[in-house]
Amino acid sequence: MAGRESELAMTEPDFLKLFVKNQLALRAYARAILPDWDLVDEALQEASVTLWQKRDQLQDEDGFLPWAKVILRFKCLRQLEKIRSRRSIVSESMLDTLASRAERQPVEATARREAAFRDCLGRFSNEDRELLLAPHSSTYSVVELAERREKSANALYKTLGRLRQRLSDCIRTRTAAEATP
C-alpha cells in the first residue's frame, strides 16, 4: 500500500491540470448553491487552497470531481453563513436539492447556459441589468431600488417579472439554437 500511496502523490502540475479541467463543473456546482458570482469566486478560491492542502487524500484522478465537490460544498456553506444575517437564505433541505440537481447537470450544458445567460444579460440596459441582478446581489434589494427610482416596489416587481421573462426567453432561444446541429 505504501508503494501505491507514493504513486498517487499529486505533483503541482498534475493537481493544476485536474483543477483546471474540472473548474467549470466546480463553478457550476457552486453557482447552483450560492446566490451570486462573487460568492462563487470566493468559495472556489477557498476550496482550491483546501484541495491543494489535502491533495494527498485523493485516491485517483477519476475521484477528483466528487472529492472536490464535497470540499467546495463546505466552502459554499461558509459563504452562506457569512451572508445569512444580512438576508434570508434557502433552507438546508433546499440546499441539498439544489446541490443534487447541480451534480446531475452535464458540464457542457451548464457552460452553454452560462454563456447564453451572460450574452443575453449583456443585451439589457444597465438599469435593467441592475434590477435583474438585485435579488441575487448584496448591493441593493428590489425595495431599495424602487425607492431610489421613486417607484412603488410593486411596480418594480412587475417590471422585474417582465425582464426575467425576456431574459429566460433569450436564454432558451440561444441554448436551443446551439443544441440544434
PyMOL commands that set and color helices and strands:
alter all, ss='L'
color gray80, all
select helices_A, chain A and resi 2-7+12-33+37-53+55-57+61-84+92-104+107-122+126-136+142-148+153-179
alter helices_A, ss='H'
color red, helices_A
deselect
rebuild
show_as cartoon
